[in-house]
Amino acid sequence: MSEQILSAVHGVTTMLFGIYCSAFFLGIKPIRKNILTMFLLFSGQGLLYVIDLALFGETLANMSYPLIVHFPLVLFLSVHYKYPLISSAVSVFSAYLCCQISNWTGLFALAITGLQWCYYSVRILTTTLTFVLLYRYVFRSTKTIFTKNARELSIIGFLPFVYYVFDYASTKFSTLLYSRNKAVVEFMGFAFCIAYLVFLIIYFQEYENKQEITQYSNLREMQLQSMQNEIEQVKISSQRLAILRHDMRHHLSIILTQLQNGYPDKAQEYIHEINSAYDDTIIAAYSGNEMLNSVLSIYHSRFTDRGLSLICNVSTGKELPCSDLSLCTILSNALENSMHALEQLESPSKWARLTLSQKKNHILFQLENPVEKIPAFVDGVPVSTRNGHGIGVRSIIYYVEQLHGQCHFSIVDHSIALSCESSSDTGFSLPDTIHTFIHRKVLIKIMNIAICDDEILFTRELSSLLTHWAEKNDFSLTLYPYSNGDDLLTALRTIPVDLIFLDIIMPLLNGIDTAREIRSMGLTVPVIFLTSSREFALDSYDVKAFHYLLKPVNTLKLFSVMDDFFKTYHVPAETFVAHTADGFCSITLNDVDYLEAQNKQVLVCLSNGTTLKIRELFVKCEGVFTPEKGFFKCHRSYIVNLSHIKQFTRAMVTTGISSVPISRNNYSAFKDAYFSYMFDSNSG
């Protein structure tokens, strides 16, 4: 009786092992929904096998096992989870091969003890241990491998497939291998399985190395192309200089003749023409750094040859706070991208404006240029679908990361901006901000949306609908998908988002608890809940949800909710980046209560009582905190936020946290500005 129970448990664990391994090899996430789905499949297949066993006996049931379990499993993974048929087949064959570990150890135990219950017990324990090891060390590698093309998957799946056919032909449909000791014969399966798992790990490592080499090769190719362009430009300049030297005698003769004939104006005009010709052969002194001068001079000539305008405003020292080569590589890529963008521009105004300045251990790099079309963004990075394009952006990101910097691409008003930041203690202080601005005639609206849902297919569908809505409403949209609440909470500490779509029913941390954690972090970002049940509607109000959508989401309903969201939150919070003693910080203008000039610094008092000392000139702050933005300079040393004023007299303005003086000469203008602002804000 005990042997029959162990035999049944062995059958159950083996079938479960095969089904779950097949799924996890493909990369199906081990979340509650998928686990339950696979268990229902196991229940159905197990029932069919029991019926087959009762009707036809163990021998025929084992022979028909592929028709009951393996082939339906391949079709289920392909149809339900949308994986290619060959990927599903290779995963099933691989899972079958892994079953041979427990098979061999069980037979080995049987050969030693001669006890059938030992055979089943060892197989059950080995199956469980093998699954744990696969889950911990192997499944992450196979997830990437099984996404390869059909040719590579054929190579990967050849060994499991051959063994699958061999095993059924020699053990299930015949007893060819069991003419002698089973433990010796079954060692072949054990050895095959170990070799295959080692092969998967090595293959994954080689794949990563190949990707790294490919990226390195692309970057080196970009560097080489940049150097070739620079060398070619030097050759052209040398040829021009040789020609000018050769013709100098003739030029002097012509000038002398014009002077002798009494035409000094013509001689002077001719001298200017010669100077213009010489300008192309000279490396201009943009800064104290020779390599920087060389790169800028070369690109200035290349811009000019193409009928483009490059305006440079550079102020750096001889020694840069980072590697000359690294900065020049980043600069070359940015200028190259700018030049290509201008060549595609239909407008006759084709210009690029470069500002490069150095402040102690920091460099400010700003590049502006108009473009014909705003590029698409993926994970916050502009991408191109054209062959050979996009390497420059990847190169910039690569070199900034190598120098311990940070990159951020964003759209600001009419512009697309690339920002790079780094701290001075890393030995590299590349651009506190590197901007590549791309101007457009219409206002570009931007939105960052996080989607947190454990259903991949639903996330893809929702992303597609949101992208369609964004295109329809002229939005630039960046989506951040997350499969669980923990990942979302971690990301929100560093990634600012404008809206969150949050599934309520998720494993571990559900949507309601995730929203509570978001609110406890002090974040007021709007949340739209997603669920297939109405029972959580009341809970959603506790966390101040913006809306509540039932699955499956109706397209028209979703678009209507997004329209309502835009009408409610369409005014973006304007910020001001200020220099402080600790580095740089971003200040939201609406959070500022008032500003006070203190010698060469400015004291910024925020509405929450916090004060910041920024190293900016007060006159610069006047250009940012303007009446158009709701601020007024009520005193030569004070700028106050008009929306924060509680009351005022002829001599004093009282805000929510303090009082500031009004100068006698500014009172009349202040009163007009205040009432004008209040009228406009209330009528708007």
SELUMPA-753094 format. One record per residue: x, y, z of N, C-alpha, C in turn. Coordinates in steps of 0.05 Angstrom, whole numbers, plus 5000, padded with zeros to 4 digits. Each point is the difference from the previous one (the first is absolute). Layout:
N
XYZXYZXYZ...
***
This chain:
684
501649765000498450245000501750255000502150005017501850245001501450044974500749784986501450034974498150124979497449935002498150124981499650305005500050075025499850295007502450154990502449895005502550134991500050014970499049794986499950004971498250224990497850045013498150224991501250275005501450045024501350255006502250064979501549794994502150034980498850084973497849884991498850084975499150295000498850095023499150275002502350204999502149955016502350185001501450014973500249784986501449994974498450174980497349964999498450164981500150295006499850085026500150285008502850114993502149855005502750094994500250064970499049824983500250044971498450244991497650045010498350224991501250275009500750035025501150255010502750074989501749794996502650054988499750104972498249884984499550084973499250294999498350095019499150275000502250205008501449935022502150185010502450014982500649784985502250024980499450224980497550044993499350204980500150285011499950035027500050265012497350095011498149815001497450075011500450055030499050235010500550085027498649825020501349935023498849835020498150155019498050134988498150155016497549835004498350095018497849835008498249924977499450194982498249944978501249784982502550024993501349804983500249735014500650015026500349755015497349855000497850155005497349885000499249904972500750154980499449914972501449744994502649985006501449764995499049765017499150065024498949795017497449894989498350184989497649914987500649824976502150074985500849844977500949725011501650005021500949755012497649835009498050135012497749855009498549864977499750144978498749894977501649774988502650044996501749804988500249765019500250055026500249785020497549834999497650134998497549854999499949824975500950114977500049844976501949765003502350055012501949785004498949785018498650085021498849805019497949844985498350134984498049864984501349804981502150094987501549834981501249765014501150065024501249785016497949795009497650105007497949815009498949834977499950124977498849864977501949824986502550084997501849864982502549885014500450085026502249895014502550184999502049945016502350175003501750024975500449784986501750004976498950184979497549974992498850174979499850295010499450045026499850275010502750154998502249865006502750124997500750054971499149824982500650044971498450244989497650055011498450234991500550255015502050005019500650235016500650254983501649984979500550244984497450134988498149834992497550104989498250135022500349915024498450115022501350255013502650005002501450215015501850184983501949884986502150164987498950174977498749884981499150154976497950215007498049935017498150215009501450235015502149945015501450205015501450204981501249894978501350174980497950194988497749894992497950164988499050215019499649935026499050185020501950245004502649955002501950215003500150194976499649894977500150164975497450164997497749885005497550144996499350195023500249915024499250165023502050225007502649944999502150195008501450134976499149934976501050134975503049964995501049775007502849944994500249854974502250034985500349854975499849705005499149854981499649715003502749875006502150084986502649875004501150065028499550245010500950075028498649825020497449974996498449835019501049714999500549904975500949724997502749965013501950184996502649975012499950015030498250175011499750015030498949745011498149884986498849755009502149774999501549994977502049794998502250045021500750255006502050065020499049915028497550055006498949925026500049695002499449874978500049705000502849905005502050134988502849925004500850035029499050215013500650055028498849795018497949874991498749795016501949755003501949994982501849765001501950015024500350225013501750025024498849825022497450055005498649845021499749714991499749964974499749724990502549845006502350114994502549855004500649965030499650215016500549975029498149805013497549994990498149805011500849724993500849964974500949744992502649915015501750205005502549955015499349905028498150135012499149925027498849725000498449954979498749744997502149784997502150064984502049804995501649935026500350205017501549955025498349865021497550105003498349895022498249784992499150004974498149814991497250055010499550235012497450075011498650204982497549934993498650184981499350275013499449995027499350265013502350195001502549895001502450174999500150144972499449854980500050114972498250254999497549975009498150224998500750235018501049945024500750215019502350174990502149864989502350154989499250164976498249904983499150154977498550255009498349985020498450235009501950215011501949925017501850195012501850134979501049844981501850114979498450194982497649934993498350184983499650275014499450005026499650255015502650165001502249875006502650145002500850114973499649854979500750094973498550254992497450005007498350234993501050255015500749975025501050235016502650114988501849824992502550094988499550144973498349884984499350134974498850275004498250035019498650255005502150215009501949925016501950195011502250084981500949814983502450054985499749994969497949884990499949944971497850164986497650025011497850124986500550284990501550165015500650274991501750014974501749794997501649994976498449914976498349805004498449884978498050204989499050185017498150204992501050164976502550075001501350154978500649824976500949765006500849824978497649924983497749955012497749904985498650214984501050255000498950214983501750024974501849824995501750014976498449934975501250034977498749944975499849694997498549924979499549714996502649844996501950124986502549864994501549945026500350205017501549965025498549815019497350025000498449835017500249714991500349964974500449724990502649885010502150175001502549905011499849945030498650185014499749975029498349755006497949964985498149785005500749734988502249994985500749754987500549775020501750065020500649795020497649905015498350185011497649915014498149844982499750094975498249864982501049724993502649984994501149744994499749815023500550105024499749825024497149925004498150194995497249945004499149774982500850024974499349794981501349735007502650025007501649775007498849865025499350155020499049895025497349854995498250134986497449874995500349764982501850014981500349784982501249765013501850055020501549785011499149915028498250165012499049925027497049995003498650174985497150005002498649814980501050024975498849834980501549734997502249975014501549755000501649995026501449775005501749975024502949964992500750134978502749964990502250065020499750225014502150095018500049855026497949845005499849875026500749704999501649944981500949724998502149945021501250215011502049975021499450195023502050065017499550165023498950284992497850075012498750254993501650255008501249985024501550235010502250084981501449804989502250054981498950134974497849884990498950104975498950285003498550055022498850265003501950225007502549935005502050215006500350184975499449904977500150174976498250245002497549965010498250225004501050205020501149895022501150175021502350184989501849874985502350154989499150214980498049924983499050194980498850255014498549965021498750225014502150195012502049905014502150165011501450164979500749874978501450134978498350224988497449954997498250204989499850255017499749965026499850235019502550175000502349874999502550144998500250164974499049874978500050134974498350255001497749995013498250245001501450235014501349945023501350215015502350124984501649834987502350104984499050174976497849904988498950144977499050285007498750025024499150265009502350195005502149895012502450175006501250104974500249824980501150084974498250204986497449975004498250204988500450275012500350025026500550265013502650124991502149834997502650104991499850104971498449864984499750084972498650274999497950045017498650265000501950235009501649945019501950215010502050074978501149794987501950044978498750164977497549934994498650154978499750295007499250065025499750275008502650154999502149875010502750125000500950064971499449804982500850034972498550244987497450035007498550224988501150275010500750015025501150255011502750074988501749794997502650054987499750084971498049884987499550084972499250294998498450095020499250285000502450185005501749925019502550155005501750024976500449774986501649994976498950174978497350004997498850174980500550295006499750075026500550285008502950084994501949825007502850064995500550034970498849834983500450024971498950264990497750095010498950264992501950225007501149995024501950215009502549994983501149774994502449984984499550104972497649944989499350094973499950305000498850125021499850295001502850135002501849875015502750105003501450004972499649784985501249984973499050224982497450055002498850224983501250265007500350055027501250265009502950024991501549785001502850004991500250064971498249884984500150054971499450304994497950115014499450284996502350185008501349935021502350165010502349994980500549764988502149984980499450174976497549994991499250164977500450305006499150085024500250285007503050095001501749835011502850075001501250034972499249824982500950004973499150264986497650095006498850234986500750265014501449995022500550255016501550214983501949914984501650194984498150154980498249854989498150134981498150195015499249925024498250185016501450265006502649985009501550245007500350184975500549874977500350164976497550154992497749875003497450134994499550235019500549965026499650215020501850244994502649944993501850224994499150164976499149864979499050134976497650195006498149905016497750165007500750255016502049975018500950235015501450204983501749904981501450194982498150154981497849874993498150124982498050185015500350025026498250175015497449885007499949745004497549875008500349865027500450155021500349885027497649845010497650094992497549865008500049724989500749984974500049734987502249835012502250125008502249845012499149905028498650175014499049925027497949774997498350034980497949794995501349744993502250014984501449764992501349875024501150165018501349895024497949855017497650115003497949875015499349734988499949994973499449744987502249795007502550095000502249815007499749915029499350185018499649935028497849795004497950044985497749815001500949724991501749994980501049744990501849875021501550175014501849895021498549905025497650115005498549935024499449705001499649884976499349715000502449835007502450115000502449835005501050045029498650175016501050065027498249865020501349885020498549895023499450235019497550065002499250235016500449955030500650205015500549985029497450045015498349795000497550035015500449995030502149855008500549985029503049965004500749945025502849955006500949714994498049834994500649714995500449954970502349904992500649974972498349794986499549775014498449794987497150104996499050155019497350114997499950204977502050164998500250194978500049864973501649784999500249854975497349884991498649885019497449884994498050214991499950225014498050214994500750134973502650044994500750124975499349824976500449745004499449814979497050004994498449985022497149994996498950274990501350225008499150264989500450004970502249894990500549994971498049824987499449775012498149814988497250124999499350145021497450144999499950204977502150164998500150214980499949884972501549784995500049884974497249904991498349945020497349904994497950225000500950255003498250225001498550035026501249895021498850015027501550205017498750095021501250205018500549885027502550015010500749905027501050245016498450075020500750235018501249895026502450085005501449895024500650215021499449945024500650175023501449835021502650005000501649815016501750155020500149915024501750125021501049785019502149874992501249795017503050055003501249885020502850035004501749804984502650015003501849824986499649725009499649975027499649735012497049965005498949794989497249945005499849815024497750015014499749835024499449714993500049934974499649724992501949954977500049754990501749924978499450174975502150124987499650154976498749834978500949754997499049834980497149935004499249955025497349935006498150234994500750245009498350234995499850064970502249984986500050064972498449784984500149755010498449794987497050065004499250075024497250075005499250254983501850205000499450244984499849944970501849834990500049934972497449864992499149815017497549854995497650195000500050195020497750195001500050184976502350104992500150184976499449844975500849754998499449844977497049964997498749935023497149974999498650264993501050225010498950274994500250064971502349944988500550054972498149844982499749745007498249834984497150105002499250095024497350105004499550254984502050174999499750254984499849954970501549794991499949934972497249904991498549895019497349904994497950225002500950235010498150225005499250144974497350044997499150144976500150305003500050105025500150285005502750124991500050244989502550134992501850085024498850025024501550075024501349755012502549954992501449765009502450085017499549995026502150105018500249815024502350015013500549865025501550195018499250015025501350185019501349835023502650025002501549855021501050195022499449935025501050155023501549805017502550065005501749825016501650165019499549965026501450165021500949825022502050095014501249855022499950175026499049875021500050135026501349815020502450065007501649835018500049714989498849825015500049724992497549924985498750194988497549944985500150134972498749864981499850104973497150024992499250224989497350034989500249994970498549804989500049964971497250014989499550194983497350044990500150034969498449844986499950014971497150024991499450204984497250044991500049984969497949884990499650004971497149924993498950124979497349924992500049734985497849855000499849754985497349994986499849834981497649974984497949845016500949795014498149835014501149915027498350015020500849915027500349705000502349895009500449714999498349865021499649744996498649835019501849955024498749955023501549955025499349715010502049855008499749745012501650005026498649965023501350015026501550265005498850224990501350265004502350074982500549834980502350054982498950024971500850214985499150024972501249784983498349884983500949784984499450054970501449864983499650034971499749724988498149974981499549754987501749974975501550204992501649994976502649855006500849844980502549855003502450185002501749945019502550165004499650245017497550055009499550245016499749915029500550195018499649945029502649935014502249954985502549935012501150245016499650244989501150245013498850045028497449955002498650035026501149795020500349744990501049795017502950065008501550124982502850075007500150215022498250204998499950215021499449875027497949835000499249875025502349835011501349854982502149825008502350165014500950214987502350155011499350155025497650105002499250135025499949805023499049764995499949795020502849915008501849984980502849925006501350215018499250254997501150215017498350065024498349815008498450015024498150244999499050064976498050214998497249894997498150174997497249914996498850154977498549854983498650114977497050015004498850214990497150025001499050154976498349874984498850134977497150085007499350254994497350095006499250224980497450055000499050224983499250235019501050244994499450235016498750214982497550065005498450194983500349924971501450174984500349954971502549844994501349895020502649894995500349725011501849844987500949755011502750055013500449905024502550055014501349745009502750004996501649785011501650125023499649895024501450105024501849795012502450085006501949825013501050135025500149845022500950115026502049815013501850115015501949845015501050175024501049865020501050145024503050034997501150215012502850074996501949805014499049845019501849825015500649744985498949974976500549764984502550044983501150235000502350054982499150094973497450004995498950094975497650185006500050234988497850185004498850094974499749814982498950074974497350125005499450174983497750165000498149965023499750215016497849995019497449984983500050134977497849964981501050024972499349804984500650014972497350004986499450214985497450024988500250004969498449854987499750024971497150074996499550264994497350094997499149984971497549914996498949974974497450154999499950214984497750185001497949924979497550065007497749944983498050235001498550044979498250235000497749975019499049755005497749965017501049925028498350035020500749925027500049705003502249895009500249715005499349945028497849845004499249935027501349735007500949985024501549765009498549865023500449745002498749855021501649755005500649945026501349765008498049835016499449764990497949845012501249735009499449925025500849745010497649814999500549754990497949795000501049775017498549945021500749785018497849794999500749784986498149784997501549744995499249785012501449754998499349854974498150104984499349874975501450144977502049864988501650124979498350084976498249824992498450054976498250255004498850025024498450235006501650264999502449995012501850235000500750094972500549814982500650074972497550134987497749895005497550104988499550295010500350045027499550275011502150204989502549914998502150174989499350094972499049814984499350064972497750214999498049975018497850195000500950275009501750015021501050265009501750144979501649844986501750124978498250124979497849864993498150104980498750265009499250015026498950245011502050234999502549945007502150215001500550114972500149834980500450094972497750174991497649925008497650144992499950285012501150035024499950265014502750155000501849914982502650144996501750005026500149765013501649975024502649854994502150065015502349835000499949835025499749744997499449825022502349815005500749975026501949805009498749825020500049744994498749805017502049845016499449955026501749855018498449765010500349764989498549775009501349865024498449915019500949855023498049775005501149775009498349775004499249965029501050165018499149975028500450265015498750035023500050255015502850075011501649805008502650065011501850144980500049904975501650134979499150284994497450045001498950274995500950195023499849925025500850175022502950074999501749814992502950054998500550204978498649974977500550184978499050295006497950035015498950265006501950175016501949885013502050165015501950154982500249924975501950134982498750104974497749894992498850074975497450155005499950264991497550155003497949924979497649945009497949934981497650185004498450034979497750185001497449845007500049744995497649845003500849715004498449865017500649715005497449844995500249804982497949804997500849775018498349935019500749815021497949785002500949754995498349775002499549945030497549945008499549955028500749725009499349804983500549725008502749924989502050005018502749924993501149835022501949824994501249845022501750175019500449895024501650145021498750265007500850224989499050275007497850074980497550015009497850074981500050304994498250074981500050284990499250205022498149935017499150195020502350055020501449795009502250045018502350154987500449954974502150144986499450304999497450074995499250284999500450135027499449855022500450115027502950065004501849834991502950045003500850254984498850034976500650244984499350265014497649995012499150245015501750055025500949785013501750035023502750124994500949974974502550124991499750304994497650105004499550284995499550074971499549804983499550044972497050044995499350204984497250064994499349934971501749854987499649924972497349874997498450074980497349884996500349704994498049855011500049714996497349914988500249844979497649884988500149705006498149905015500049725007498849834977501149764997499049804980499349755015497749894993499249745013497749884984499549755005497849864987497649975018500250125024497849995020499550275011497450055006499250265012500350015030500749785013499949995029502150185013502050094985502150165012499550304996497850074988499550284993500150195024498849915023500150175024502850045010501649785000502850025009501650204984499350034974501650174983499750305008497750075013499750275008501750075024500849815016501650055023502850114993500949934976502750094991499750224979497650124998499650234982500649924971498849794991500449914972498750204981501250054977498850184980497749864986500349744995497849864986500349705006497949854990499849715006499049874974501649844986499349884975499749695003497949904988499649715001501349874976501149765004501249844978497849834988500149944974501850124980499350304995502050164996499650294998498750064973497950165002498650104976501650244988500549994975501750214987498950285003497450034995498850265002499950105029499649815019500050085028502850095008502049854992502850075006500750284989499350054975500650264988498650225014497549955009498550215014501450065027500949795014501450045026502650164995501549934979502550144995499450294992497950064986499350274994499450165026498549875018499450135026502650055016501849804999502650045014501550234989500150034973501550224989498850275007497350015000498750255007500650085029500349805017500450055028502950075007501949864986502850035007501750104977498850164982501550084976502150215004500050135023502050215006502449875013502349984986502349875012501450195021501049885020501450165021502750104989500350264999502550114989502250005021502449934993502249985019502350184993501750055019502350174997502449855012502149944983502449865010501950215011500749975026501750195013502549875011502150175002502649915010500150045030500549795015500250025029502849915009500550015026502649925011500549714996497949844998500249714997499949914971499650184982499849924971497850164987498149854988497850134986497449885011497850165000497549905009497850124982497849864998497750094984497950115018499150254995498050135017497550044984497749905010497550054987499150285007499450164979499450285004497650055018498049834998497650045015500449955030502249855007500749955028501450235013500950194985501550235011498150205012500650085025498450215013501150274994502650035003501350254993503049964997501450194988502949994997501250255012502349975012501350235013502950014992500950244990502850034992501750035024502249855001502050015022502850004988501150244997502650044988500049874972501749804995500149884973498549744999498349955021498449765000497050085003498349814997497150055002498849795019498550105020498649825018497249944989499549744995497449924989498449885023497750125006498349905022497649864987499749745007497849844989497650005018497749934988497550025014499849805024501749795000500049815022501950085023501150244998501750105021503049954995500749854980502849944993501250254987502650045006501550214987502449894986500650104976502349924985501850244993502649975003501850204991501249924973499450164979501049934973502150204991501949904985502250164991499350124972498050175000499250134975499750305005500450154979499650295002497050065002499450205016497250085003498750094974501750134984499050104974499249774982501449775002499349764985497349895009499550015026497549905011497750184991500550264996497950184991499149914972501849894984499349914973498449744999500049865023498649745002497350045014500150135023497650045017498750274991498649994978498950244987497050035007498950244995497150045004498349814984500949934976498549814983499749735013501949935018499949755015498950025028498950245006498750045026501850115022502350134992501850115020500350304995500850145022500450294997502350095019501650184989502250115016498950245015499349955026498850215016502050185014502549924999502250155014502549934985502050165002502449954985501449745008499349905023501249755010498149775003497450044991498049795004498349964975499449754994498149924980498049825014497450054997497949865014498249854981499049775009498149844984497250125005498750104979497550145003497849815009500249754992497949805008500149935029502250065014500449925028499350235019499250234989499550245017497449975015500150045027497650005016498850285003501750205004499250275002502450194996499550254995502250194997499150285008502050165008499550285007501950164982500250265004501850164984502949945006500649885023502749955008500849715001498049825001500749725005498149814985501249774991498549784988500149765018497749885007500049775017499349754983501849805001499549754985499249795020500049754992499249795017501949945022502650084997502049935020501550245012499850244986501750225010498850264989501550225005499350274990502450124987499750134977502250134986499250294994501950184999499450294996499350074971498450214998499450124973501350285000501550064980501250274999497850204991500350245009498050214995499650044970502249994985499750054971498749764985500149765012498849774986497249945008498950145020497349935010497950014979499950224985497950034980500149794978502549944991500349804979499449725011500749965026499549745013497049965002498550205008497149975003498749944973500850144979498949944974500649724991502549915005500849734992498549795015499550055026498649805017497149964991498650234997497249984992499749894971501950074983499949904973500449705000501949905017500649725002497649855011498850115022497749875012497649984981499650214984497850004981500549794978502450004990500649814978499849715009501149955025500049725010497149915006498350185010497349925006498349964975500450184980498449984976500949774982502749925003501049774984499149745012
***
